[in-house]
């Protein structure tokens, strides 16, 4: 039975741990959803009482009133917050993408901030030695290569090995819980931008990923004893359903990273991110439409639009636009719009972008790629079979055949994760 069917009538808090399920009554439901952080506070932080608490979060870690989880914890007499842990971009989101972050003392709270995107990706035993419970409050965007879910996996492994409890505060998947698409990742391609073997768009909340990885052997890179003995508590949302996208939650969107400032960019991230890795496509980073505005050196906006339209990609449209940059320079390109959400495949477009890059650029940017470029490309895409076809067949590669194969795999994956879905 899905958890949501149990939650429809009243507001409760659901805690998952080794011992099973615990339900507690609370007050009547409000119009918008209740986040995990709000549940935790409504229940007076009961699961954290008497424990030394570490918090892994970032600027999008906020409650339903837009207050940061750091501030919620600091002001509560029921929380003994002893350390902060920061993912890529840091706890305040002011660090650049792919740039290592150092440990520091937080000027605001005076607490140590341990970077999990610097010398260490996995918390060290020393970082955890004064922590009894590590709370994870990270807003994901529903895409496999977004590093916050990787950060969570590594943190869970370290905590289970050190005997530290993990508490995950659940948050919505902004793409909803129905979209699952794109290639799964080959084991040899796994990395920090591919820490889980599931489709590129995974369709789960961060709490569901934690539960799935805890319960399924082989997902976490720990011993079976550590996996089984490790304690995981999930504080869920109430009112969220799998059909909800972010606007339906009633929540304000806060940038999860510098290049994901808006919901437009969230939806654009799986649509164009993979397609601009190699070749001359640019996907709007630096403009007001990151991941939604495409240009190609040497091609007009009209040419790009016509090339995409010949493929009849379901659910999306192509609109030529001219943007004026802050320096006065004008850029002509194509804005990608979502015209039919139900028909939209979030990961179809980037593979047609690659097909066009192989057609428009001689020699192909894929056959000419350096070893490091090939490695990074495959870490993101995940499918060596696709790479082999793309470099072998070039612009003649049959994208539809791959999309159909990945769709079949996505349907299979949905069935596999069904026992671990909370809503």
CORBELVEN-V348191 format. One record per pair of residues at least 6 apart in sequence whose ideal C-beta (glycine too) atoms are under 6 Angstrom apart, sorted by the first residue. I is the first residue (numbers start at 1). J is the second residue. D is the distance in whole Angstrom. If there is no record, write none. Layout:
i={I	I}
j={J	J}
d={D	D}
//
This chain:
i={3	4	7	11	11	11	12	13	13	13	14	15	15	16	17	17	18	26	32	33	33	33	33	34	34	34	35	35	36	36	36	37	37	37	37	38	38	39	40	44	45	45	47	48	48	51	51	52	52	52	52	52	53	53	53	53	54	54	54	54	55	55	55	56	56	56	57	57	58	58	58	59	59	59	60	60	60	61	61	62	63	66	69	73	73	74	82	83	83	84	84	84	84	85	85	86	86	87	87	87	87	88	88	89	89	90	95	100	101	101	101	102	102	103	103	104	106	114	116	121	122	122	123	123	125	128	128	131	133	133	134	134	134	135	136	136	137	138	139	139	140	140	140	141	141	142	142	142	143	143	143	144	144	145	145	147	149	150	150	153	156	157	157	157	159	160	160	160	161	161	165	166	167	168	168	168	169	170	170	170	170	171	172	172	173	174	174	176	176	177	177	178	179	179	179	180	180	180	180	181	181	181	181	181	181	182	182	182	182	182	183	183	183	183	184	184	184	185	185	185	186	189	189	189	191	193	193	194	194	198	199	199	200	201	201	201	207	208	208	208	211	211	212	212	213	213	214	220	236	240	241	242	246	253	255	259	259	260	264	265	265	268	268	269	270	270	271	271	272	272	274	274	274	275	275	275	275	276	277	278	278	278	279	279	279	280	280	281	281	282	283	283	284	284	284	284	287	287	292	292	293	293	294	294	295	296	301	301	301	301	304	305	305	305	307	308	311	313	314	315	315	315	316	316	317	317	318	319	319	320	321	322	322	323	324	338	348	351	352	355	355	355	357	358	358	358	359	364	366	366	367	378	386	389	390}
j={422	423	238	26	29	238	23	24	39	43	236	22	233	234	231	233	231	42	250	237	239	240	249	237	238	239	64	237	169	170	235	63	69	137	169	63	64	235	235	78	78	79	233	79	133	132	133	80	82	130	131	132	79	80	81	133	83	85	131	134	73	84	135	85	136	155	69	137	87	91	93	92	93	254	139	254	256	69	137	68	72	252	137	79	81	109	130	111	112	91	106	111	113	114	116	113	115	116	117	148	151	117	147	95	257	101	101	118	115	117	118	115	118	114	115	113	113	127	151	154	154	158	155	158	162	162	164	164	165	167	159	164	166	167	152	168	169	148	171	256	148	149	206	174	266	173	175	201	201	269	270	200	202	193	380	192	209	192	195	195	166	220	221	222	166	222	226	230	222	226	231	232	233	207	210	234	235	205	207	236	237	206	240	249	205	246	266	244	245	203	242	242	201	203	346	199	203	410	414	199	201	345	346	347	410	199	200	201	347	406	200	382	383	406	197	199	409	194	197	382	384	378	379	382	379	379	380	379	382	413	410	413	347	270	346	347	234	420	421	422	234	420	417	420	219	220	232	227	422	423	423	423	263	263	261	285	290	266	292	290	291	291	292	291	346	347	346	349	283	291	350	380	381	281	350	353	354	283	377	365	366	369	357	361	365	296	297	296	353	295	291	294	290	291	292	293	293	323	335	336	333	335	333	334	333	304	320	332	333	334	334	318	320	334	356	318	352	348	343	340	343	344	336	338	337	339	334	335	337	334	335	330	332	331	330	344	403	399	399	395	397	399	365	364	394	395	395	394	390	391	391	387	402	397	397}
d={4	4	5	5	5	5	5	5	5	5	5	5	5	4	6	5	6	5	3	5	4	5	5	6	4	6	6	6	3	4	4	5	5	6	5	5	5	5	5	6	4	5	6	6	6	4	5	6	5	6	6	5	6	6	5	5	4	6	4	5	6	6	5	4	5	6	5	4	6	6	6	6	4	6	4	4	5	4	4	5	6	6	5	5	5	6	6	6	5	6	6	5	5	5	6	6	5	6	6	5	4	4	5	5	5	5	5	4	4	5	5	6	6	6	5	5	5	5	5	5	4	5	6	4	6	5	5	6	4	6	5	6	6	5	6	5	4	4	5	5	5	6	5	6	5	4	4	6	6	6	5	5	6	4	5	6	6	5	4	5	5	5	6	5	5	5	4	3	6	5	4	5	5	5	5	5	5	5	3	5	5	6	5	5	5	4	5	6	5	5	3	6	5	6	6	5	4	4	6	6	5	5	5	5	6	5	3	5	3	6	6	5	4	5	6	5	6	5	5	3	5	5	5	5	5	5	6	6	6	6	5	6	5	5	5	6	4	6	6	6	6	5	6	4	4	5	5	6	5	6	6	6	6	5	4	6	5	6	5	5	5	3	4	5	4	5	6	5	4	5	4	6	6	6	3	3	6	4	5	4	6	6	3	6	4	5	4	5	5	5	5	6	5	6	6	3	5	5	6	5	5	5	6	5	4	6	4	4	5	5	5	5	6	5	6	5	5	5	4	4	4	3	6	6	5	5	5	5	6	6	5	6	5	5	5	5	6	5	6	6	6	6	6	5	4	4	4	5	5	5	5	6	6	5	5}
//
